[in-house]
Amino acid sequence: MPTLASDAERDRCARSLRDHAAAGRLEVPELEQRLALAYGARYRSQLRLALRDLPRGHGPRLARAADRVDRFMLKLHAWSYATVNGSLVGVWALAGQGDFWPGAERRPVGRRPRLARRRLVERAADAAPRPGAAPADRLAA
């Protein structure tokens, strides 16, 4: 069953047609023809017919959807971060509260690789032979 078009929908269709004409997609005679069709449309299907071969503007709707996904992912990340760290602190408390080992895990993940790389470089520098020092195998003999 066809749905009747409202005045606001007709105006939106006409505005969209004018925007497409301003972008160079429609010539003036074709714009006038489609505007007459849009303003004379009784059903939504007739409005769709006026816009049938023109690109749709999904940009704002997609931007809102992406924003909702970003907010959801941020909430999910914060929840999981708090849950994991709360669990680690709980295990620490149940284990007798020695050194605060969960503190190492509470650092943001982005810092860990840099710290690990720095420690690896320091160990390599400590293990490298120094100029003028006796080799380790001669000291062992």
One Martini backbone bead per residue (centre of mass of N, CA, C, O) as a GRO file, in nm:
protein
  141
    1MET     BB    1   0.094   0.038   0.025
    2PRO     BB    2   0.086   0.355  -0.023
    3THR     BB    3   0.252   0.648   0.082
    4LEU     BB    4   0.203   0.948   0.190
    5ALA     BB    5   0.304   1.270   0.133
    6SER     BB    6   0.449   1.535   0.269
    7ASP     BB    7   0.538   1.860   0.274
    8ALA     BB    8   0.822   1.814   0.393
    9GLU     BB    9   0.909   1.601   0.180
   10ARG     BB   10   0.879   1.783  -0.064
   11ASP     BB   11   1.080   2.000   0.029
   12ARG     BB   12   1.323   1.810   0.057
   13CYS     BB   13   1.328   1.724  -0.239
   14ALA     BB   14   1.363   2.008  -0.359
   15ARG     BB   15   1.627   2.073  -0.213
   16SER     BB   16   1.784   1.838  -0.334
   17LEU     BB   17   1.751   1.921  -0.629
   18ARG     BB   18   1.895   2.196  -0.600
   19ASP     BB   19   2.165   2.081  -0.504
   20HIS     BB   20   2.218   1.914  -0.762
   21ALA     BB   21   2.213   2.157  -0.951
   22ALA     BB   22   2.448   2.310  -0.812
   23ALA     BB   23   2.648   2.057  -0.874
   24GLY     BB   24   2.568   1.972  -1.191
   25ARG     BB   25   2.346   1.727  -1.237
   26LEU     BB   26   2.138   1.950  -1.337
   27GLU     BB   27   1.937   2.092  -1.549
   28VAL     BB   28   1.701   2.327  -1.570
   29PRO     BB   29   1.473   2.166  -1.714
   30GLU     BB   30   1.498   1.915  -1.529
   31LEU     BB   31   1.444   2.060  -1.264
   32GLU     BB   32   1.160   2.161  -1.331
   33GLN     BB   33   1.039   1.882  -1.376
   34ARG     BB   34   1.108   1.763  -1.091
   35LEU     BB   35   0.963   1.979  -0.923
   36ALA     BB   36   0.684   1.921  -1.033
   37LEU     BB   37   0.683   1.628  -0.934
   38ALA     BB   38   0.730   1.687  -0.632
   39TYR     BB   39   0.484   1.890  -0.584
   40GLY     BB   40   0.276   1.663  -0.720
   41ALA     BB   41   0.313   1.458  -0.509
   42ARG     BB   42   0.141   1.196  -0.322
   43TYR     BB   43   0.378   0.993  -0.309
   44ARG     BB   44   0.680   0.862  -0.219
   45SER     BB   45   0.743   0.719  -0.487
   46GLN     BB   46   0.744   0.988  -0.650
   47LEU     BB   47   0.988   1.107  -0.503
   48ARG     BB   48   1.188   0.883  -0.576
   49LEU     BB   49   1.163   0.932  -0.882
   50ALA     BB   50   1.299   1.221  -0.874
   51LEU     BB   51   1.576   1.070  -0.730
   52ARG     BB   52   1.678   0.801  -0.874
   53ASP     BB   53   1.974   0.918  -1.027
   54LEU     BB   54   2.076   1.022  -0.748
   55PRO     BB   55   2.274   1.085  -0.504
   56ARG     BB   56   2.311   1.014  -0.179
   57GLY     BB   57   2.312   1.153   0.162
   58HIS     BB   58   2.503   0.963   0.406
   59GLY     BB   59   2.704   1.118   0.584
   60PRO     BB   60   2.558   1.197   0.855
   61ARG     BB   61   2.466   0.912   0.931
   62LEU     BB   62   2.748   0.780   0.937
   63ALA     BB   63   2.870   0.968   1.148
   64ARG     BB   64   2.677   0.893   1.377
   65ALA     BB   65   2.742   0.591   1.379
   66ALA     BB   66   3.047   0.621   1.435
   67ASP     BB   67   3.011   0.771   1.703
   68ARG     BB   68   2.860   0.546   1.851
   69VAL     BB   69   3.083   0.335   1.826
   70ASP     BB   70   3.305   0.495   1.971
   71ARG     BB   71   3.158   0.521   2.243
   72PHE     BB   72   3.123   0.220   2.292
   73MET     BB   73   3.427   0.142   2.280
   74LEU     BB   74   3.513   0.320   2.516
   75LYS     BB   75   3.335   0.188   2.730
   76LEU     BB   76   3.445  -0.098   2.692
   77HIS     BB   77   3.740  -0.034   2.757
   78ALA     BB   78   3.695   0.084   3.041
   79TRP     BB   79   3.559  -0.164   3.160
   80SER     BB   80   3.787  -0.371   3.107
   81TYR     BB   81   4.009  -0.221   3.256
   82ALA     BB   82   3.865  -0.217   3.535
   83THR     BB   83   3.823  -0.522   3.563
   84VAL     BB   84   4.113  -0.624   3.546
   85ASN     BB   85   4.232  -0.440   3.770
   86GLY     BB   86   4.038  -0.526   3.995
   87SER     BB   87   4.123  -0.822   3.989
   88LEU     BB   88   4.423  -0.781   4.058
   89VAL     BB   89   4.375  -0.641   4.329
   90GLY     BB   90   4.215  -0.876   4.453
   91VAL     BB   91   4.442  -1.084   4.440
   92TRP     BB   92   4.643  -0.924   4.605
   93ALA     BB   93   4.468  -0.910   4.863
   94LEU     BB   94   4.437  -1.229   4.893
   95ALA     BB   95   4.768  -1.281   4.890
   96GLY     BB   96   4.876  -1.053   5.128
   97GLN     BB   97   5.003  -0.778   5.041
   98GLY     BB   98   5.256  -0.724   4.901
   99ASP     BB   99   5.371  -0.643   4.646
  100PHE     BB  100   5.250  -0.424   4.390
  101TRP     BB  101   5.199  -0.596   4.104
  102PRO     BB  102   4.951  -0.453   3.958
  103GLY     BB  103   5.099  -0.186   3.881
  104ALA     BB  104   5.230  -0.295   3.617
  105GLU     BB  105   4.941  -0.353   3.476
  106ARG     BB  106   4.821  -0.045   3.489
  107ARG     BB  107   4.964   0.033   3.264
  108PRO     BB  108   4.969   0.135   2.974
  109VAL     BB  109   5.027  -0.044   2.691
  110GLY     BB  110   5.211   0.163   2.528
  111ARG     BB  111   5.461   0.149   2.740
  112ARG     BB  112   5.571  -0.141   2.747
  113PRO     BB  113   5.746  -0.165   2.489
  114ARG     BB  114   5.943   0.062   2.567
  115LEU     BB  115   6.043  -0.064   2.830
  116ALA     BB  116   6.140  -0.330   2.709
  117ARG     BB  117   6.338  -0.205   2.508
  118ARG     BB  118   6.512  -0.059   2.716
  119ARG     BB  119   6.597  -0.313   2.874
  120LEU     BB  120   6.727  -0.457   2.633
  121VAL     BB  121   6.941  -0.240   2.578
  122GLU     BB  122   7.073  -0.248   2.859
  123ARG     BB  123   7.155  -0.547   2.852
  124ALA     BB  124   7.327  -0.529   2.596
  125ALA     BB  125   7.523  -0.317   2.710
  126ASP     BB  126   7.621  -0.496   2.951
  127ALA     BB  127   7.715  -0.747   2.759
  128ALA     BB  128   7.910  -0.582   2.622
  129PRO     BB  129   8.219  -0.538   2.532
  130ARG     BB  130   8.483  -0.366   2.644
  131PRO     BB  131   8.732  -0.175   2.586
  132GLY     BB  132   9.013  -0.347   2.722
  133ALA     BB  133   8.875  -0.599   2.802
  134ALA     BB  134   8.849  -0.905   2.909
  135PRO     BB  135   8.754  -1.186   2.819
  136ALA     BB  136   8.541  -1.414   2.967
  137ASP     BB  137   8.699  -1.686   2.899
  138ARG     BB  138   8.971  -1.601   3.040
  139LEU     BB  139   8.856  -1.564   3.331
  140ALA     BB  140   8.757  -1.866   3.371
  141ALA     BB  141   9.060  -2.007   3.347
   0.00000   0.00000   0.00000
